C-alpha cells in the first residue's frame, strides 16, 4: 500500500510545484474547470457502464437465475445513484460558478455623457 502512496505522490508532486497561481480566482477557475471537464464526465461514464452491465446481467445472464437478476438490479441501482451524484455535483459546480462570478472577461463600462 505504501508503494502506491509513494508512486502517487511522485506523480502528483510536479503538479503541486507547477500550480503557481496569480490569484484565488484563477485557482477557483482551475478547480471548477477540472471538476467540469474531468471528474463529472468520468463519473458519468462509470455510472453508464455500471448501469449497462446491470441491464446485461438482469436480462441476458439472469434469464432463469434469480441471483443474477438480483445482482443486475443492484448494479442498475448503483448506476442510477452514480447518475444522480453526477448531476448533483455538476449542478453545485455551476451554482458556485454563477455565484462567485469566475468569468475572467473584462466588463465593458458605459461611456459617461458629455457635459456642455
PyMOL commands that set and color helices and strands:
alter all, ss='L'
color gray80, all
select helices_A, chain A and resi 2-17+24-61+66-100
alter helices_A, ss='H'
color red, helices_A
deselect
rebuild
show_as cartoon
